[in-house]
Structure formats: structure tokens, C-alpha cells
Amino acid sequence: MSSGSHLSKELHDLIKSIGETRSKQEEDKIIIKEVQQLKTKLNEKNMPQKKVREMLIKAIYIEMLGHDASFVHINAIHLTQSKSLALKRLGYLCCSLFLDNDSELLILLVATLQKDLTSTNVHIVVNALTAVGKLISKTFVNALTEPVLKLLTHSTDIVRKKALMVMQIIRQLNQDCIAEQDYDDRIRRGIQDKEPSVMGAAFNLYHEELKKGAVNKFKPLTGTFVSMLKQIIEHKLHKDYDYHRFPAPWLQIKLLQILTLLGANDLKVSEQIYEVLGTTLRRADDTTINIGYAVTYQCVKCISGIYPQQSLLEQAANSVSRFLKSENNNLKYLGINALTQIVSISQKYVLEHQMTIVDCLESNDDTLKKETLELLYKMTNEQNCEVIIQKLIHFLKTSSDSNFKKDLFVKISLLNEKHAPTQEWFIKTANTLFEYGSEFIDNDVRNNFFKLLIDNFNDIGSEFGVFITEIYSELLKNDLQDNILKIVCWVIGEIGSQIYDQDPNKLNELTQLIILKLDSQLESETTISWILTCLAKLQSARAFQMFDQTRAIFQKYMQSKNLDCQQRAIDFYTLAKFNAALKGSQFITVDPKMQFLDAYVQQERQRGAQPYNPSLQVKAAALGSATEAPSLNFIPYSDTKYGGNKTGTFGTEENKLTTQNPSAPTIAGPWDDTGYNQKQPPPPKPTIATPMSIGSTTGIGSNSSGQTTTKTTMQSMGSGQMGLNTNQSQSTYVPSVRPLPPKEDPNLKEKQKLANQLFAPISQTQQQPSQSTQKKGITTMAASKQMNSNINTNQPQQPKQTAQVLNLLEIDEPLPIQSSQQPIIGTSQGYVQQPQIINQKPIIAQQQQLWSQPTAQIQSIPQQQIKSYIPANINVDQYEQLWERNQNIKEITLQSKIKSEQDFRKMIQTININIIEVIDQEIICAGANAESKSCVLLYGSYSLNGSLELKINSTDPKDAEYILALIKRQFC
């Protein structure tokens, strides 16, 4: 049948004509003509259903092209009442596409949906549930809740699955429709369903509940989820759910996401997850398909999200290296993202991939480059902060993506606040950031940056004031953007006027620089208001002399059309007349007891006024209580009104909330029981206040977690494929690999230099003993926490041989057996802002524990006739290729002692070959003769009554005979 043969000639010609148009105008003409024809035909009576169906398809096509076809909406609703299943399905499809949740026509669908949800035809029920999921709204959610809940016990699995999904939507629209306990019971029954598809739908509901914060409520179900994941990876589900022989990968991913949320910062829950998580990662690593990479990535995220465990971190880092070494940019991106997850726990894992990370920074793939910058942001410390911030600023200069630039703006400011080595470096970096990210400077950014500067000025004194005034006065000599000019005017007006209060020459110089900016081309008139405010602050200084010039400027802008400029000019001009009085106001004697009010108080008391009660009214004012007595609040506002800490950070949404920090010290007011008590200002603090970043969510008073790191040698983890035992002490055959000589990179020296700047501080941190470091300059690092370790580094350890991998596909070029030393694990690593890492024996699958035991010696066979074998690390596809290549197959059926999988594994351990895959009671294994390197493939099937079926396919027939003799002697 040719393509499109089911379409009528009219519909076929319409689609063809639209496809051949060369302009939007031609397309519009065709659509308008077709709309007119549809309106005419729809008014005809007794139209065949086939014609109605075709017209609705045309209407869908018209709406897809962006034109209005609302005149057919009522016809789509009528079609949902058709007795024909095909027309009813088309009607629901059109309603789902044409109508939104707020459409007034939906009320006409409610009765039809209620009827179809109770239908005995499964197909009608499924179509109705699909439409409900698309169209349900708060208006008629109550009318459809009960029919949907009844379908949760339907006999068809697809109905139960869709009913679960619709129940979730109903719960989101109106929580009162389904009680919380009833909702939990229903989704719990969902994960107990015999159909995996219904179980998978229930997993989504659990995941959504966990993301909302209901973690503690579902922690008792951790064992259930672990058991389900274990059964899935052991192929307990039907093969219909396999994808390229990979068992139910999407269910695995969803379960790993659930376990990540359950095990976060909870050691007890995480201990239940460790074993199955390690097994899942090993089995996913064995695949070479994309879905295997997805499960591996999710395992890495789970390992970094739960309570950290050392051996799992090593295993995850080894898996990530496979991604980073790939030539595929998609896999590299996945590796960089996964490495970012691990680096948040420990930075030592980036050392192995320094050059790869540098290459990703130079990549033409913008997405890969952005993800690499995120990794650099996570691994920044005091030693490499300058290099990394320079890199980030470079991308801020060159990027054209506004969203990416805004993200960089926030990240650079955070790093500048946390790791700035000196005051000068911090201020200059902030100025550079303002220069290239001026469009992201808003009122919150400015106000919080001003708060930072004034706090440092109050704490440090004139030294800091002179420093920043000199920097910003130099900036005034250049052409500045308005946002930066506003910051400069505030610094000179607020701090410069106080620093040079007695220096007329410096005040005149600053005033002239500010006046010159009035003649420059400004982007907004609001900038003029900032300049006028700066001049008003400068003229309030004692040594100010340029009154005539400032008055003339204020008088000029009193006629401005901008109301803000006009009002400021009027106010500042009026204040200028009273400068002499304001300057001499400090010589006025203040009566703290306010005795001049005694006569007035006595007069009011005689008239019947209540006497002043300090113990009641002053305390009520201090506590903010309006119930005890009405009174004024004489307590000055606390510094915490700007965000909670001494300095907030700016550039983020969180700073728009001005919540008070309850832990901040209370500032005593000037009023007490005896009246006004004037106190001397406290002496300046000797310490330097921490600068606050543009975009940070922590203030100056916040602690930056220090990082204490110790030298820990990474364990070599092998290839990560299933069947590899890294603790195996035996030697295995490694085929020769002759890689092509790599092309010499002309920029290699520059990349190595950059890598040394980025990663050398991390390497040095790993080699230094754990100690608390006091940061010089602005920020003080918090004392690093020592991590408990179960390994005694004082005891010498014997070197272990690393298990080598046998690749049977490259067996033509044998090499001598090699051995290498297993790195020694040192003291456990200290991690920043993470729970302590558990150091325990690596989680090894049962089959690997068996392989690590020494090969059994067969006493009944003469020593000169004993053969030894080595395991082969291959996957299922390679096994099949080798099986077809070798045709020396030996088949036999025995009555044996093998009645379980554990017994079969013991037999394979005795032979010392590798288990490739286990499915039900069938097992496939691979190995090689240690001397001749001949291939040995074994297929075994056992039963509970001891019947053992074996097929041995070997390059050398003598190997098959020897293995069979060995099995007969030991297990029959």
C-alpha cells in the first residue's frame, strides 16, 4: 500500500499544496480558502462520518500551522459521543489538542467522560482516562475523582497504570479530593502490583512525593525499593521489559532516583543501599549501549547523593573515567557532569583527568564548555581561585548568551567573596565584574554591595576608606556605564566625604571629577540624581569650599522635567544654606535627662495625664509588644534588617526578602529606665570584615567551610566491566595493544601550564596533612573537620597484584604475564560540607568474592597433569562471537550435587573462570588456559533435582575433557 493511500484526494492535495508553497503569504491564502470550505461543509446535514473525520483531521492540520479553527471545537465534542470507537478516539484527540484547561466547552464533556470511565470496553476507558489527564481542571475535578479511583482496581493493567497517573494530577489540583492516608495506601498498592508497568507508574508518584519533602514518611520503605532493584538487575522481570538485553533500565533509573532522596545524609538508610548500588553500577558498566551509560550516570549521582562511602566513590570515579576518555562529546558531557557530582564530595578525583578538562574548555561544543566551567566552579579553592576566576571572566567577556552570562556573574561573585586573597584583589575583581556584567546590576546588587563596603569601612577604618576612594576616583577619569557610575558616586559621596573631611584640595578634586560627569552622555536621568546626591554629601564635609558651583548646579536642576532630579535639587539647595549650622551642630550641648521638659510634664500631670512608667513602656517598646501598653519603639533598627547577617550577598532572588536573623546579637537602645543614656561608640574591630559577593546567598558573617585533605592514593578499579575482580591476586593474560602514536598538540605546553595552575593546588592539598588554615586577607576559613578512618597508616601493607583483564577477542598476540602493585589506601579523605565517609571493605559481588579465593588443588590428578585457568572479562556480545568462531563443543548431562546458583558458582570458582551472565537457572562463563591461552567457553543449566547440563566450547579439546573430569570428580 502506498504512503497516504488512506487519505482522500482532497486532503492529499491540501497537504501537497501547502508543502509546495514558497512563502508564508502563499500558505496563508491556501489555509484561508480551506477554512471557508470547512465552515460551509460542516453546516451540511447528514454528512457521512468518514467526511466528518477527514474535516477534523484538516482542522488539526490548520491549527498546527498556527491558524484558528475554533469553529470545529463543538464538532469534536459531539464526536466524543459517537458509538464508533475510532470516531470517539478522534473526538477525544481533537479535544485534547484544541481545548485548554480553562475552556468553557469542557463542561459539555463531563457527562461523556463520566459515562466512558464506567464503560465495560477497555479501549473506551483508556481513551477517556487519557483525555481526563489532559483536560481535567479544578472546575470539575470533584466530578471525576470517584470514577478514576474505582479504576485503580480494574482488571486491565493499562487501565490501572493510567488511573494512577490521573490520580496524581487530581492530587496536584485539589488535595482535599483524596485524603493523605488514602493516597499513600493507593500508591503503596501500586508498587505491589503484579504488572511492572503499574509498578513503574507508582514509582513516579513516590518520587514526586519525595521531592516535595516527604522523605521521613517513606524511609521505612527503603528495604522494599532495594529489594525491587535487586530483583530487576537479576532479570526477575519478564524479558519484554528488557532493552537490548538490559533489564528494565527506566525502572532502574527511577528506583535510583528514589534511593538517592531517601539516603541523603542518612547513614542508616544508606547502609541498606550500598550493596545493591555497587552491583547495579558494575552490571551497567558492562554494557556498551547508551541506556547502560544512562544507568551508570544515575548510579554515580546516587553514590554522590547518599551518605558517602569510600569504595563506592572509587568505583564511581572509575566509571566516570570511561565517559571522559570517550571521543563522543555527549559521553564527555555526561562524564563532566558526573565528575561535578563527585567533586562536591572530594576534589582528588579530578587529578586524573586534568588534561581532559582543559581540552573541554577549548571545545567547540558550547554545552560541553559550560558544563566544564561548572566543574571548575565546584573545585575552586584559595590557591587556584585567581586562575579560575580569570577563566570565568574571559567567558563572561566573550559569551553572547545572556542567561549564561548572568549565571557566570553570580558564580564569579560567589567565588570572589569566598576565596578573595586580598582587599585589593577583591575590589578590582568586583569592578571588572561590574564592567562586563553591568546589565545584571540592579538595586539589590548595588544596595548589598554598598552594605559590604560600609561595613568594612566601619570595621577597618580610614585605611580601607582611602583605598577604595582612590580606586573609584581613578575610575571617574574614564568613560563609565551608568550602573558603574552610580556605584562610583555612592562610594565617593558616602566614604570619600568622610575620609577627606579636613582636606580641601582632595574634596575640590573629587567634586570637579563628579561635576564633569554631568556633561557626559548619560543613559538615564536617574543617574543625574545619583550625581546630585554625591555632590550634596561632599558639600557637607567641613573643608568643602566649592559652594558656589554646587548651588549653581542644584539651581539648574530645580527646573528639571524629571521629578526625582527636581525634588533632590530643591532639597539639596535648601540644605546648602544651613551647612554652617550643620557643621557646628556637634558643639551643641545635649541634656540627656531632658530637664527642660519638667515644667511641661508637671503641667500635663495636673491635667490628669498618666505618669510615665519606665518599667512597663520601655520594656514593651523593646519587645515590640502592643498589648501591654501603647507606646513608641525607641529601639534603633538592627543591622539584620538587610537580610539577617552582617552583610548579605546580592544578585540573587533570596535577597529580595528582608527577614531578620534571630541569632544576631541584640543592639541595646539609648533609652533606659532613667531616660536617654548617651554611650560612646565602640572601638573599631581589629578584624577585617568578610567581603560579600555579588549574587551570593551568604553574608559577611557566614562561615566558609574549610577543606582538610590528606594524601590518599586512588585504587585502580579496572575497566568496570562485569566479572572483573580488582582484589584478585592471580595473574591473568593481557593481550598486546599497539595504539597509534598520538598526534602532537601544538598547544600542549599551554594546556599543561593551565592544568598545573588549576589542579596543582588540589594535588598539594592531597599531600598536606590535615590542619586548620587561617586565610589571609578578607575571608577566614572555618576549621576543617577530621574524618574518622578505619585504616591504620602506621602499619605497613603488603603490595597486592592488580587483576589483569583477558580479552579473548585479541588472543592472537600473547604477551608475558604482567603484574603490578595495588595502590595502598591511606588515611580517609576529608570532605567539604559532607558527612563523614565510611571506610569499610569494598562491596564485592558474591561471584567476585568467590573468584578471589585460591584455585582448588585436585588431589586425585597428578601434579604434572593439572591445568590452570584464568578468568576472561568479556560481555555477552563478545561471548556470542567467540562461541560462533569456535566449534569444538562438548555436551553432557550429569546427575550432580549442583542444585542452586550458589553451588554452581562454587564449581566455577574451582575452575577459576569468569561468570558472564546469569539468567534464571542458566549461566554462561568464559576463561582461558593459563599456559596455552586457549579459549574456554562454558554454558551450564542446572535444576533443583541435581540435573546438570553442560556445553563446553574450547579452542583445545583437551581443555573441555579436563574440565569435565574435574567437575565429575568434585561435584558428581
Helices and strands as residue ranges (DSSP letters): H 9-19, H 24-42, H 49-64, G 70-72, H 73-79, H 85-98, G 104-108, H 110-117, H 122-135, H 141-150, G 151-153, H 157-173, G 175-177, H 180-191, H 196-211, H 215-218, G 219-221, H 222-233, G 239-241, E 242-243, E 246-247, H 249-263, H 267-285, H 290-305, H 310-324, H 329-343, G 348-353, H 354-361, H 366-378, H 385-398, H 402-419, H 423-436, G 438-440, H 443-460, H 462-475, H 482-491, I 492-496, H 497-499, H 504-518, H 526-539, H 547-557, H 563-577, H 579-583, G 584-587, G 595-597, H 598-606, H 614-623, G 639-642, G 653-656, E 671-672, E 675-676, H 748-767, G 808-810, H 846-851, G 863-865, E 869-871, H 876-885, E 889-895, H 901-911, E 914-919, E 922-929, E 935-942, E 947-954, H 957-971
